[in-house]
Amino acid sequence: MKINLLRISFFCLLMALFPTSSMAQQLDPALKVLIEKGLEKSHSVNVYDLDAEKARVDQKLAKSVFLPKVTLNGSYTRLNDDITFDEDTQSLLMSTQKLLIKEAAGIPFNSPFPENIPLQQADNLQDKNILKSSVDVDWVLFSGFEATNALKAGKHKEASVKYAGMAEKDRIALKIIETYDQLALVNASEQVLSASADYLEEQEYYVRKAIENGLATPISRKKIELAQQQLAGKQLEFSQNKTLLIEVLHQLTGEDKEQLKALQPELNSVMPDNLMAAEKRNEIKALEEAEKATDYKAKMEKSHFIPKIALKGHYEFLEDDLSLLDPQWFVGVGVRWNIFDGNESRLQSLKSKLESRKYREQIEEAEEMIALSSIKAELSYKSSLQNTQIAKKEIELAEATYEMLDKQYKNDLASINEVLDALKDLEQAKFQLQQSYFEQRRATTALLHAKGLLNY
């Protein structure tokens, strides 16, 4: 039993020393649901999904180059007349036929040809009525690596689009998280105003009793009434801000407004993992895959000069209308070698290489910007922690000051103005604390995003 307790304690110690990014970034379940709905609703995310599907279709097109193409043909043609041999050729054929018959019948060469033996007229080269039905097969055996490079370019393009879509999802999630935290800030501010309202009610009750006993003037009551009106104005402003934020969340997620109104988000202090290692951002991955895609595209365009090998097959279903020179079927293998195309392939390849260099410049620029944003987020987080501590001290001082002045006022040692000013300072200090929590959460989210560790 002691050994098990020691193991559990050791495991807990390791978890405390080496927290994960998932521990560092705790999201409300309701917020996760909103993010999921926002990603499903997003038109821009759907566009990236469609672009990825197009890239997959391009890959299938590249593969289909090596599949045989089978074509069925059918035609009918009528000529103005049959195509026959000329008269000299026909006379030669008839004479040859007579010689063969005489030789077969044993008739001497110089003897006249018997008139009772029929002769066959020479066939037409092509009858004037031509009905054809055939099938053709074209099969690329070697594309000069053009299709292979096109396939690789398509795969990297698909990966690039997917990473770009993931980066777009991050942007949408960040917007929803920020809006959700703003709603939490409004709720926390309303709680601060509610506490101020309670303080004012206490003061109003005390002043009313003091007036009844002749210990205070109606002016004091009017000052409290003015403070209550100012407080009501602030409450109205926060209520309007809450309505606006709910509308923004509704547009981002499509969630029902009544459901959004029922949300009670809270601002909690968060602590990011100081030991977490940064991961490559989706934006960088998208640019790197795009760079690889253009490299293979350049190779594909340059491979136009490599010879291509293809097989060709043809078969005629109808023999009757074939000419004397037409075969019923044939099969052949051919080579096509593009020696010179007016520098078009070379220029297209150069254009793709320049595009690849452009992506490399964008990658280096993005890495610099991400590094800067990471440093900025870390500094913002440290500042928010400091502001939180300052706000807590200000609240302690404001509460003590308010309690002191409240007692002095009840003992006629301070004016109502001093009490109301102290109440405003306390209210402002509480606002500052909630604002520091909000800024702390924003800085943490920005830091996780900058390091590529944003999970939702």
Solvent accessible surface area in square Angstrom, and as a share of the most:
residue,aa,sasa,rsa
1,M,172,0.77
2,K,165,0.70
3,I,113,0.57
4,N,78,0.40
5,L,94,0.47
6,L,125,0.62
7,R,163,0.59
8,I,102,0.52
9,S,68,0.44
10,F,125,0.52
11,F,122,0.51
12,C,73,0.44
13,L,96,0.48
14,L,67,0.33
15,M,75,0.33
16,A,73,0.57
17,L,95,0.47
18,F,127,0.53
19,P,36,0.23
20,T,68,0.39
21,S,22,0.14
22,S,66,0.43
23,M,83,0.37
24,A,8,0.06
25,Q,20,0.09
26,Q,117,0.52
27,L,22,0.11
28,D,43,0.22
29,P,107,0.68
30,A,38,0.29
31,L,0,0.00
32,K,89,0.38
33,V,69,0.39
34,L,4,0.02
35,I,1,0.01
36,E,103,0.46
37,K,73,0.31
38,G,0,0.00
39,L,29,0.14
40,E,134,0.60
41,K,83,0.35
42,S,16,0.10
43,H,141,0.63
44,S,44,0.29
45,V,5,0.03
46,N,62,0.32
47,V,81,0.47
48,Y,62,0.24
49,D,78,0.40
50,L,117,0.58
51,D,49,0.25
52,A,5,0.04
53,E,80,0.36
54,K,128,0.54
55,A,0,0.00
56,R,81,0.30
57,V,68,0.39
58,D,61,0.32
59,Q,19,0.08
60,K,135,0.57
61,L,111,0.55
62,A,10,0.07
63,K,110,0.47
64,S,36,0.24
65,V,50,0.29
66,F,78,0.33
67,L,111,0.55
68,P,59,0.37
69,K,92,0.39
70,V,97,0.56
71,T,66,0.38
72,L,136,0.68
73,N,59,0.30
74,G,65,0.62
75,S,62,0.40
76,Y,133,0.50
77,T,61,0.35
78,R,146,0.53
79,L,50,0.25
80,N,153,0.79
81,D,87,0.45
82,D,47,0.24
83,I,82,0.42
84,T,66,0.38
85,F,58,0.24
86,D,91,0.47
87,E,145,0.65
88,D,118,0.61
89,T,42,0.25
90,Q,62,0.28
91,S,69,0.44
92,L,118,0.59
93,L,70,0.35
94,M,36,0.16
95,S,58,0.37
96,T,61,0.35
97,Q,43,0.19
98,K,73,0.31
99,L,80,0.40
100,L,112,0.56
101,I,43,0.22
102,K,17,0.07
103,E,134,0.60
104,A,93,0.72
105,A,64,0.49
106,G,65,0.63
107,I,41,0.21
108,P,88,0.55
109,F,147,0.61
110,N,139,0.72
111,S,34,0.22
112,P,120,0.75
113,F,41,0.17
114,P,38,0.24
115,E,175,0.79
116,N,134,0.69
117,I,52,0.27
118,P,116,0.73
119,L,50,0.25
120,Q,126,0.56
121,Q,129,0.57
122,A,38,0.29
123,D,87,0.45
124,N,50,0.25
125,L,43,0.21
126,Q,17,0.08
127,D,62,0.32
128,K,62,0.26
129,N,62,0.32
130,I,21,0.11
131,L,91,0.45
132,K,61,0.26
133,S,37,0.24
134,S,7,0.05
135,V,27,0.15
136,D,22,0.12
137,V,43,0.25
138,D,59,0.31
139,W,102,0.36
140,V,40,0.23
141,L,83,0.42
142,F,67,0.28
143,S,7,0.05
144,G,0,0.00
145,F,109,0.45
146,E,46,0.21
147,A,6,0.05
148,T,51,0.30
149,N,18,0.09
150,A,28,0.21
151,L,34,0.17
152,K,83,0.35
153,A,15,0.11
154,G,6,0.06
155,K,104,0.44
156,H,43,0.19
157,K,97,0.41
158,E,23,0.10
159,A,27,0.21
160,S,14,0.09
161,V,22,0.13
162,K,100,0.42
163,Y,60,0.23
164,A,25,0.19
165,G,6,0.06
166,M,85,0.38
167,A,2,0.02
168,E,27,0.12
169,K,65,0.27
170,D,13,0.07
171,R,109,0.40
172,I,22,0.11
173,A,0,0.00
174,L,41,0.20
175,K,97,0.41
176,I,0,0.00
177,I,4,0.02
178,E,52,0.23
179,T,3,0.01
180,Y,6,0.02
181,D,2,0.01
182,Q,58,0.26
183,L,0,0.00
184,A,1,0.01
185,L,30,0.15
186,V,11,0.06
187,N,9,0.05
188,A,12,0.10
189,S,4,0.03
190,E,54,0.24
191,Q,124,0.55
192,V,11,0.06
193,L,1,0.00
194,S,57,0.37
195,A,32,0.25
196,S,5,0.03
197,A,25,0.20
198,D,76,0.39
199,Y,57,0.22
200,L,6,0.03
201,E,103,0.46
202,E,108,0.49
203,Q,3,0.01
204,E,49,0.22
205,Y,121,0.46
206,Y,60,0.23
207,V,0,0.00
208,R,94,0.34
209,K,83,0.35
210,A,6,0.05
211,I,40,0.20
212,E,114,0.51
213,N,105,0.54
214,G,63,0.61
215,L,139,0.69
216,A,23,0.18
217,T,78,0.45
218,P,67,0.42
219,I,100,0.51
220,S,14,0.09
221,R,87,0.32
222,K,120,0.51
223,K,62,0.26
224,I,0,0.00
225,E,74,0.33
226,L,105,0.52
227,A,14,0.11
228,Q,49,0.22
229,Q,129,0.58
230,Q,82,0.36
231,L,12,0.06
232,A,48,0.37
233,G,40,0.38
234,K,74,0.31
235,Q,71,0.32
236,L,107,0.53
237,E,101,0.45
238,F,39,0.16
239,S,52,0.34
240,Q,109,0.48
241,N,59,0.30
242,K,42,0.18
243,T,87,0.51
244,L,114,0.57
245,L,21,0.10
246,I,8,0.04
247,E,56,0.25
248,V,42,0.24
249,L,0,0.00
250,H,57,0.25
251,Q,114,0.51
252,L,46,0.23
253,T,5,0.03
254,G,40,0.39
255,E,29,0.13
256,D,76,0.40
257,K,80,0.34
258,E,114,0.51
259,Q,108,0.48
260,L,1,0.01
261,K,103,0.44
262,A,72,0.56
263,L,31,0.15
264,Q,129,0.57
265,P,5,0.03
266,E,112,0.50
267,L,17,0.08
268,N,78,0.40
269,S,69,0.45
270,V,22,0.13
271,M,127,0.57
272,P,5,0.03
273,D,11,0.06
274,N,134,0.69
275,L,121,0.60
276,M,23,0.10
277,A,83,0.64
278,A,68,0.53
279,E,106,0.48
280,K,104,0.44
281,R,30,0.11
282,N,22,0.11
283,E,36,0.16
284,I,6,0.03
285,K,62,0.26
286,A,11,0.08
287,L,36,0.18
288,E,38,0.17
289,E,28,0.12
290,A,13,0.10
291,E,26,0.11
292,K,92,0.39
293,A,12,0.09
294,T,17,0.10
295,D,58,0.30
296,Y,53,0.20
297,K,92,0.39
298,A,4,0.03
299,K,109,0.46
300,M,43,0.19
301,E,14,0.06
302,K,118,0.50
303,S,5,0.03
304,H,55,0.24
305,F,66,0.27
306,I,59,0.30
307,P,40,0.25
308,K,26,0.11
309,I,60,0.31
310,A,40,0.31
311,L,44,0.22
312,K,77,0.33
313,G,8,0.07
314,H,37,0.17
315,Y,86,0.33
316,E,12,0.05
317,F,103,0.43
318,L,71,0.35
319,E,104,0.47
320,D,135,0.70
321,D,31,0.16
322,L,30,0.15
323,S,21,0.13
324,L,98,0.49
325,L,153,0.76
326,D,55,0.28
327,P,76,0.48
328,Q,54,0.24
329,W,150,0.53
330,F,83,0.35
331,V,98,0.56
332,G,31,0.29
333,V,98,0.56
334,G,39,0.37
335,V,101,0.58
336,R,174,0.64
337,W,151,0.53
338,N,55,0.28
339,I,120,0.61
340,F,145,0.61
341,D,39,0.20
342,G,48,0.46
343,N,60,0.31
344,E,107,0.48
345,S,3,0.02
346,R,125,0.46
347,L,93,0.46
348,Q,77,0.34
349,S,4,0.03
350,L,84,0.42
351,K,138,0.59
352,S,7,0.04
353,K,91,0.39
354,L,92,0.46
355,E,59,0.27
356,S,8,0.05
357,R,163,0.60
358,K,94,0.40
359,Y,45,0.17
360,R,91,0.33
361,E,113,0.50
362,Q,67,0.30
363,I,0,0.00
364,E,79,0.36
365,E,107,0.48
366,A,21,0.16
367,E,82,0.37
368,E,123,0.55
369,M,113,0.50
370,I,29,0.15
371,A,55,0.43
372,L,109,0.54
373,S,46,0.30
374,S,16,0.11
375,I,98,0.50
376,K,137,0.58
377,A,6,0.05
378,E,62,0.28
379,L,105,0.52
380,S,48,0.31
381,Y,13,0.05
382,K,130,0.55
383,S,59,0.38
384,S,2,0.02
385,L,55,0.27
386,Q,109,0.49
387,N,75,0.38
388,T,6,0.04
389,Q,100,0.45
390,I,78,0.39
391,A,2,0.01
392,K,82,0.35
393,K,132,0.56
394,E,75,0.34
395,I,22,0.11
396,E,101,0.45
397,L,126,0.62
398,A,9,0.07
399,E,64,0.29
400,A,57,0.44
401,T,45,0.26
402,Y,12,0.05
403,E,104,0.47
404,M,101,0.45
405,L,24,0.12
406,D,23,0.12
407,K,134,0.57
408,Q,56,0.25
409,Y,25,0.10
410,K,97,0.41
411,N,101,0.52
412,D,127,0.66
413,L,133,0.66
414,A,13,0.10
415,S,53,0.34
416,I,8,0.04
417,N,70,0.36
418,E,79,0.36
419,V,0,0.00
420,L,15,0.07
421,D,79,0.41
422,A,4,0.03
423,L,8,0.04
424,K,99,0.42
425,D,87,0.45
426,L,3,0.01
427,E,13,0.06
428,Q,99,0.44
429,A,6,0.04
430,K,40,0.17
431,F,32,0.14
432,Q,82,0.37
433,L,24,0.12
434,Q,35,0.15
435,Q,66,0.29
436,S,6,0.04
437,Y,33,0.13
438,F,9,0.04
439,E,64,0.29
440,Q,0,0.00
441,R,19,0.07
442,R,107,0.39
443,A,6,0.04
444,T,5,0.03
445,T,20,0.12
446,A,46,0.36
447,L,10,0.05
448,L,0,0.00
449,H,24,0.11
450,A,5,0.04
451,K,31,0.13
452,G,25,0.24
453,L,15,0.08
454,L,18,0.09
455,N,74,0.38
456,Y,82,0.31
